[in-house]
Amino acid sequence: MLREVRESDLPILFEQQLDPEATQMAAFPARDRQAFMEHWARILIDESLITRAIVFDGQVAGNIGSFESAGHWQVAYWIGKQYWGRGIATRALSEFMRDVTERPLYAHVAKHNTASIRVLQKCGFTICGEERGDDQIEEFILRLDRQVEPS
């Protein structure tokens, strides 16, 4: 289930983003508590962003959002490590894309993050390019042109 992110979700999301294996997989560094809370405070008041909590069995399993960057709509998500391997990301992304109708929709993912690449491809995204991020991590750029039910 997807729902609006609540301030009460933030401590859970903070702990999820601290996991060393998750940050390595996502190639995205964890933020300290103050930086994390300031970042989310900006997200929660920005009406141009679409952000949802991912709830599984009544627990916050992660978050998913969409934002505009350099003239392109992007999607990004984070699943807490304890929820990996259960198809939650695929179901959440599929549901989220029904509400986010902007197309094309892009995602950037570290090349070594095969699980996330698989999630995106199941939902109809295709690899359309590569780049090296500011942190020198090699990434695939994936693009979705139309809604596809997960395979």
Secondary structure, 3 states (H helix, E strand, C coil): CEEECCHHHHHHHHHHHHCHHHHHHHCCCCCCHHHHHHHHHHHHHCCCCEEEEEEECCEEEEEEEEEEECCEEEEEEEECHHHCCCCHHHHHHHHHHHHCCCCCEEEEEECCCHHHHHHHHHCCCEEEEEEECCCCCEEEEEEECCCCCCC
